[in-house]
Amino acid sequence: MKEADAKVTLVCGVYGKGLVLSVEVARNAKVTELRDVIARELVIHPRFLTLRLAWKEGEGWLQCDEDLDKILAGQVDSAFEKMMLLCPLVKNESGDGYLESAFDPGDCEVHVLVEARNPNEFVVQMHEDMGDQRELEYYQQQGKLIRKNCDEYCTEILRKVDEL
């Protein structure tokens, strides 16, 4: 089998779902292709997924043991390196990538941790990340809409505020 045709099987743990799944991807794939394969398995749009390498220096790969359920049920551990989408999965000649070229998955190892964000949280997060000026403009627009559609109610509220 040619190197370009070779595949690698990776075990992925999904935060918040306690789910562990196995996916197969080309060894010469980029992280974005791995993300797309995982997204198809989870039936979610890829943009809602963040991948982390389940490797810690000095500890090695995350193990499939009793601690795994606790880890996947808990908060995202930022000690696990976030995988950049345009990087190759397997290290190339210049050293870019995440897995060694001789990578051979072992038994009971987790290789990738997956954060699957709720698509509905995206809108809320977008408002939280706005700068103060943009946030003020947003609420001013909302206030104009309310005032336009509920003029009598707004007049009554403003009158009560003036009384205070």
Backbone as CSV, one residue per row, in Angstrom:
resi,resn,N_x,N_y,N_z,CA_x,CA_y,CA_z,C_x,C_y,C_z
1,MET,0.846,-1.186,0.000,0.000,0.000,0.000,0.887,1.243,0.000
2,LYS,0.616,2.177,-0.860,1.378,3.419,-0.944,1.141,4.252,0.312
3,GLU,2.130,5.080,0.659,2.018,5.962,1.822,0.791,6.857,1.715
4,ALA,0.494,7.357,0.505,-0.650,8.251,0.304,-1.974,7.532,0.553
5,ASP,-1.997,6.206,0.342,-3.221,5.434,0.538,-3.364,4.922,1.965
6,ALA,-2.296,4.999,2.761,-2.310,4.448,4.115,-3.298,5.203,4.995
7,LYS,-3.932,4.461,5.865,-4.904,5.059,6.788,-4.431,4.826,8.213
8,VAL,-4.934,5.645,9.106,-4.656,5.493,10.526,-5.992,5.527,11.266
9,THR,-6.109,4.684,12.278,-7.317,4.649,13.100,-7.024,5.374,14.403
10,LEU,-7.863,6.356,14.722,-7.693,7.152,15.933,-8.905,6.976,16.832
11,VAL,-8.655,6.941,18.131,-9.732,6.865,19.116,-9.968,8.279,19.630
12,CYS,-11.239,8.689,19.627,-11.609,10.049,20.009,-12.571,10.013,21.191
13,GLY,-12.330,10.870,22.170,-13.238,11.029,23.299,-13.960,12.353,23.153
14,VAL,-15.273,12.348,23.374,-16.080,13.554,23.181,-16.477,14.125,24.540
15,TYR,-16.001,15.345,24.825,-16.358,16.036,26.063,-17.868,16.223,26.151
16,GLY,-18.391,16.099,27.370,-19.798,16.380,27.620,-20.734,15.260,27.221
17,LYS,-20.277,14.337,26.427,-21.140,13.241,25.984,-20.679,11.898,26.550
18,GLY,-19.457,11.849,27.079,-18.914,10.606,27.597,-18.778,9.546,26.525
19,LEU,-18.682,9.990,25.298,-18.664,9.100,24.146,-17.234,8.888,23.669
20,VAL,-16.917,7.640,23.345,-15.623,7.319,22.755,-15.900,6.655,21.417
21,LEU,-15.263,7.155,20.364,-15.475,6.578,19.042,-14.152,6.420,18.321
22,SER,-14.160,5.544,17.357,-12.973,5.250,16.574,-13.224,5.713,15.144
23,VAL,-12.266,6.454,14.578,-12.409,6.934,13.202,-11.157,6.575,12.412
24,GLU,-11.339,6.460,11.120,-10.224,6.147,10.229,-10.049,7.315,9.262
25,VAL,-8.798,7.721,9.093,-8.496,8.853,8.223,-7.152,8.574,7.537
26,ALA,-6.954,9.197,6.392,-5.688,9.035,5.664,-4.530,9.574,6.504
27,ARG,-3.414,8.883,6.475,-2.238,9.321,7.240,-1.754,10.695,6.784
28,ASN,-1.961,11.012,5.497,-1.494,12.303,4.981,-2.565,13.395,5.088
29,ALA,-3.617,13.141,5.858,-4.712,14.107,6.003,-4.288,15.287,6.869
30,LYS,-4.991,16.370,6.685,-4.844,17.525,7.568,-5.869,17.369,8.695
31,VAL,-5.697,18.137,9.752,-6.600,18.064,10.905,-8.030,18.376,10.486
32,THR,-8.209,19.280,9.525,-9.557,19.629,9.079,-10.294,18.407,8.524
33,GLU,-9.559,17.520,7.850,-10.191,16.302,7.320,-10.594,15.363,8.457
34,LEU,-9.761,15.278,9.488,-10.114,14.484,10.668,-11.368,15.055,11.319
35,ARG,-11.408,16.384,11.449,-12.581,17.034,12.043,-13.835,16.719,11.240
36,ASP,-13.735,16.725,9.920,-14.897,16.434,9.072,-15.394,15.002,9.267
37,VAL,-14.469,14.060,9.400,-14.849,12.656,9.621,-15.566,12.517,10.968
38,ILE,-15.025,13.159,11.999,-15.646,13.106,13.327,-17.021,13.765,13.285
39,ALA,-17.138,14.890,12.589,-18.425,15.595,12.487,-19.484,14.710,11.843
40,ARG,-19.096,13.964,10.818,-20.056,13.042,10.185,-20.517,11.973,11.173
41,GLU,-19.603,11.474,11.975,-19.950,10.455,12.977,-20.900,11.023,14.036
42,LEU,-20.666,12.267,14.438,-21.473,12.893,15.487,-22.721,13.581,14.946
43,VAL,-22.843,13.656,13.638,-23.956,14.330,12.954,-24.080,15.772,13.469
44,ILE,-22.998,16.522,13.266,-22.937,17.924,13.669,-22.101,18.658,12.624
45,HIS,-22.346,19.951,12.476,-21.548,20.732,11.525,-20.116,20.842,12.065
46,PRO,-19.116,20.639,11.211,-17.720,20.660,11.667,-17.313,21.943,12.387
47,ARG,-17.901,23.069,12.054,-17.462,24.324,12.681,-17.752,24.362,14.179
48,PHE,-18.598,23.445,14.662,-18.905,23.409,16.089,-17.982,22.467,16.856
49,LEU,-16.961,21.951,16.190,-16.027,21.023,16.828,-14.650,21.658,16.984
50,THR,-14.042,21.417,18.125,-12.655,21.775,18.379,-11.944,20.492,18.778
51,LEU,-10.781,20.260,18.192,-10.033,19.036,18.474,-8.792,19.356,19.297
52,ARG,-8.498,18.465,20.243,-7.298,18.576,21.068,-6.548,17.255,21.029
53,LEU,-5.236,17.339,20.982,-4.407,16.146,21.002,-4.429,15.587,22.424
54,ALA,-4.823,14.332,22.585,-4.964,13.719,23.917,-3.617,13.179,24.409
55,TRP,-2.628,14.025,24.367,-1.255,13.669,24.732,-0.722,14.724,25.682
56,LYS,-0.090,14.261,26.762,0.589,15.177,27.677,2.040,14.735,27.785
57,GLU,2.934,15.716,27.664,4.363,15.423,27.767,4.640,14.812,29.137
58,GLY,5.376,13.728,29.154,5.702,13.049,30.407,4.661,12.024,30.832
59,GLU,3.453,12.118,30.280,2.385,11.173,30.627,1.992,10.298,29.448
60,GLY,2.161,10.800,28.245,1.791,10.047,27.047,0.320,10.200,26.701
61,TRP,-0.211,9.207,26.001,-1.603,9.254,25.541,-2.567,9.082,26.708
62,LEU,-3.702,9.717,26.601,-4.779,9.533,27.570,-5.225,8.076,27.495
63,GLN,-5.396,7.454,28.633,-5.734,6.029,28.671,-7.236,5.805,28.821
64,CYS,-7.708,4.703,28.278,-9.108,4.283,28.436,-9.214,3.566,29.776
65,ASP,-9.362,4.328,30.841,-9.510,3.731,32.164,-10.635,4.426,32.911
66,GLU,-10.737,4.176,34.216,-11.852,4.733,34.993,-11.833,6.256,35.039
67,ASP,-10.674,6.875,34.847,-10.595,8.338,34.857,-11.150,8.965,33.581
68,LEU,-11.210,8.204,32.510,-11.656,8.754,31.226,-13.081,9.297,31.311
69,ASP,-13.982,8.567,31.954,-15.363,9.044,32.091,-15.417,10.376,32.825
70,LYS,-14.607,10.519,33.876,-14.575,11.772,34.641,-14.035,12.911,33.783
71,ILE,-12.998,12.611,33.026,-12.394,13.635,32.162,-13.396,14.108,31.115
72,LEU,-14.071,13.170,30.460,-15.015,13.536,29.397,-16.259,14.217,29.946
73,ALA,-16.610,13.947,31.200,-17.778,14.591,31.810,-17.431,15.963,32.375
74,GLY,-16.140,16.246,32.543,-15.718,17.498,33.155,-15.493,18.616,32.152
75,GLN,-14.828,19.645,32.648,-14.486,20.803,31.823,-13.349,20.442,30.868
76,VAL,-13.272,21.168,29.777,-12.202,20.970,28.802,-10.867,21.284,29.471
77,ASP,-9.930,20.382,29.352,-8.609,20.541,29.947,-7.694,21.218,28.926
78,SER,-7.352,22.473,29.193,-6.532,23.229,28.241,-5.078,22.752,28.220
79,ALA,-4.717,21.820,29.101,-3.370,21.248,29.061,-3.191,20.375,27.820
80,PHE,-4.314,19.927,27.235,-4.245,19.179,25.988,-4.190,20.185,24.843
81,GLU,-3.200,20.040,23.986,-2.947,20.991,22.899,-4.095,21.039,21.895
82,LYS,-4.529,22.257,21.602,-5.552,22.462,20.572,-4.917,22.196,19.211
83,MET,-5.605,21.418,18.392,-5.069,21.055,17.076,-5.484,22.106,16.041
84,MET,-4.511,22.623,15.315,-4.765,23.624,14.290,-5.246,22.931,13.018
85,LEU,-6.335,23.443,12.460,-7.021,22.773,11.360,-6.180,22.576,10.105
86,LEU,-5.298,23.498,9.790,-4.540,23.397,8.544,-3.237,22.622,8.682
87,CYS,-2.932,22.169,9.892,-1.716,21.378,10.096,-1.938,19.943,9.646
88,PRO,-0.870,19.306,9.183,-1.001,17.888,8.840,-1.180,17.063,10.113
89,LEU,-1.876,15.970,9.981,-2.096,15.079,11.114,-0.778,14.406,11.518
90,VAL,-0.100,13.822,10.546,1.187,13.163,10.786,2.297,14.154,10.437
91,LYS,3.311,14.211,11.282,4.408,15.159,11.076,5.057,14.963,9.716
92,ASN,5.339,16.093,9.064,6.017,16.062,7.762,7.521,16.271,7.961
93,GLU,8.250,16.409,6.850,9.710,16.564,6.907,10.136,17.770,7.736
94,SER,9.340,18.830,7.710,9.706,20.034,8.455,9.241,19.985,9.909
95,GLY,8.633,18.882,10.310,8.232,18.726,11.710,6.853,19.249,12.039
96,ASP,6.146,19.767,11.039,4.785,20.243,11.283,3.852,19.041,11.366
97,GLY,2.966,19.049,12.331,2.014,17.962,12.488,1.948,17.503,13.931
98,TYR,1.165,16.488,14.188,0.905,16.058,15.559,1.371,14.641,15.869
99,LEU,1.249,13.726,14.943,1.612,12.331,15.186,2.958,12.035,14.541
100,GLU,3.756,11.231,15.215,5.037,10.824,14.642,4.778,9.995,13.390
101,SER,5.701,10.027,12.442,5.499,9.290,11.188,5.374,7.790,11.433
102,ALA,5.988,7.291,12.495,5.904,5.864,12.819,4.751,5.575,13.790
103,PHE,3.813,6.513,13.923,2.709,6.354,14.883,1.965,5.044,14.651
104,ASP,1.818,4.285,15.727,1.076,3.031,15.697,0.194,3.030,16.943
105,PRO,-1.122,3.222,16.784,-1.990,3.326,17.957,-1.940,2.071,18.822
106,GLY,-1.861,2.290,20.139,-1.842,1.176,21.077,-3.234,0.876,21.599
107,ASP,-3.336,-0.203,22.343,-4.611,-0.572,22.956,-4.950,0.408,24.071
108,CYS,-6.208,0.687,24.215,-6.737,1.524,25.302,-6.131,2.922,25.345
109,GLU,-5.836,3.493,24.196,-5.349,4.872,24.113,-6.421,5.743,23.471
110,VAL,-6.534,6.972,23.983,-7.370,7.983,23.338,-6.400,8.957,22.690
111,HIS,-6.628,9.291,21.430,-5.683,10.125,20.679,-6.165,11.557,20.478
112,VAL,-7.485,11.732,20.415,-8.055,13.053,20.142,-9.208,13.302,21.109
113,LEU,-9.236,14.494,21.691,-10.372,14.927,22.503,-11.175,15.915,21.678
114,VAL,-12.486,15.772,21.717,-13.373,16.559,20.867,-14.283,17.411,21.739
115,GLU,-14.270,18.717,21.485,-15.237,19.620,22.106,-16.343,19.841,21.084
116,ALA,-17.558,19.476,21.433,-18.695,19.678,20.534,-19.567,20.765,21.145
117,ARG,-19.458,21.967,20.602,-20.244,23.092,21.118,-21.675,23.002,20.617
118,ASN,-22.587,23.464,21.445,-23.995,23.528,21.073,-24.168,24.649,20.048
119,PRO,-24.747,24.372,18.881,-24.925,25.416,17.859,-25.716,26.617,18.366
120,ASN,-26.612,26.422,19.324,-27.416,27.527,19.848,-26.606,28.457,20.735
121,GLU,-25.503,27.983,21.292,-24.667,28.817,22.145,-23.853,29.815,21.341
122,PHE,-23.698,29.579,20.044,-22.883,30.437,19.193,-23.406,31.869,19.182
123,VAL,-24.715,32.038,19.070,-25.301,33.376,19.012,-25.055,34.107,20.315
124,VAL,-25.252,33.440,21.447,-25.033,34.062,22.745,-23.570,34.437,22.896
125,GLN,-22.678,33.548,22.538,-21.257,33.812,22.658,-20.861,34.997,21.786
126,MET,-21.452,35.113,20.614,-21.123,36.206,19.725,-21.448,37.539,20.400
127,HIS,-22.582,37.631,21.091,-22.931,38.871,21.775,-21.996,39.130,22.956
128,GLU,-21.585,38.085,23.657,-20.690,38.248,24.793,-19.318,38.736,24.362
129,ASP,-18.888,38.378,23.172,-17.560,38.743,22.703,-17.505,40.122,22.042
130,MET,-18.639,40.759,21.857,-18.641,42.073,21.213,-17.929,43.079,22.107
131,GLY,-17.295,44.035,21.467,-16.692,45.118,22.225,-17.790,45.964,22.852
132,ASP,-17.412,46.788,23.833,-18.401,47.609,24.534,-19.212,48.477,23.580
133,GLN,-18.551,49.083,22.605,-19.248,49.968,21.673,-20.273,49.208,20.844
134,ARG,-19.866,48.070,20.305,-20.791,47.271,19.488,-21.945,46.748,20.335
135,GLU,-21.652,46.391,21.580,-22.711,45.901,22.458,-23.712,47.019,22.754
136,LEU,-23.213,48.221,23.004,-24.088,49.363,23.248,-24.959,49.639,22.027
137,GLU,-24.368,49.605,20.842,-25.135,49.819,19.611,-26.212,48.754,19.440
138,TYR,-25.882,47.526,19.785,-26.853,46.432,19.680,-28.065,46.725,20.573
139,TYR,-27.806,47.097,21.832,-28.917,47.344,22.750,-29.693,48.614,22.386
140,GLN,-29.009,49.593,21.813,-29.722,50.781,21.346,-30.692,50.419,20.224
141,GLN,-30.260,49.570,19.320,-31.148,49.123,18.238,-32.332,48.346,18.796
142,GLN,-32.059,47.497,19.778,-33.150,46.730,20.387,-34.133,47.674,21.083
143,GLY,-33.602,48.699,21.748,-34.457,49.676,22.419,-35.338,50.430,21.432
144,LYS,-34.777,50.796,20.279,-35.570,51.485,19.252,-36.699,50.602,18.750
145,LEU,-36.413,49.323,18.559,-37.459,48.399,18.111,-38.573,48.280,19.143
146,ILE,-38.188,48.175,20.401,-39.194,48.061,21.464,-40.013,49.342,21.539
147,ARG,-39.330,50.480,21.482,-40.035,51.759,21.578,-41.008,51.935,20.409
148,LYS,-40.580,51.529,19.216,-41.424,51.647,18.025,-42.651,50.741,18.129
149,ASN,-42.445,49.514,18.598,-43.534,48.542,18.627,-44.385,48.600,19.893
150,CYS,-43.871,49.216,20.949,-44.603,49.249,22.224,-44.518,50.651,22.820
151,ASP,-44.923,51.651,22.074,-44.746,53.048,22.466,-45.411,53.375,23.797
152,GLU,-46.663,52.953,23.982,-47.373,53.282,25.227,-46.685,52.650,26.427
153,TYR,-46.264,51.422,26.294,-45.600,50.710,27.380,-44.290,51.413,27.744
154,CYS,-43.512,51.813,26.733,-42.244,52.500,26.968,-42.466,53.843,27.658
155,THR,-43.481,54.564,27.242,-43.792,55.852,27.854,-44.094,55.669,29.334
156,GLU,-44.852,54.645,29.673,-45.200,54.360,31.066,-43.952,54.000,31.880
157,ILE,-43.082,53.181,31.309,-41.848,52.793,32.008,-40.965,54.014,32.237
158,LEU,-40.793,54.845,31.209,-39.955,56.037,31.352,-40.537,57.005,32.376
159,ARG,-41.853,57.106,32.439,-42.496,57.965,33.433,-42.177,57.461,34.841
160,LYS,-42.245,56.155,35.050,-41.946,55.579,36.365,-40.481,55.782,36.733
161,VAL,-39.593,55.666,35.762,-38.169,55.895,36.021,-37.948,57.335,36.456
162,ASP,-38.613,58.285,35.796,-38.477,59.693,36.158,-38.955,59.947,37.581
163,GLU,-40.012,59.234,37.996,-40.545,59.406,39.349,-39.562,58.929,40.410
164,LEU,-38.778,57.934,40.082,-37.800,57.401,41.047,-36.659,58.379,41.196
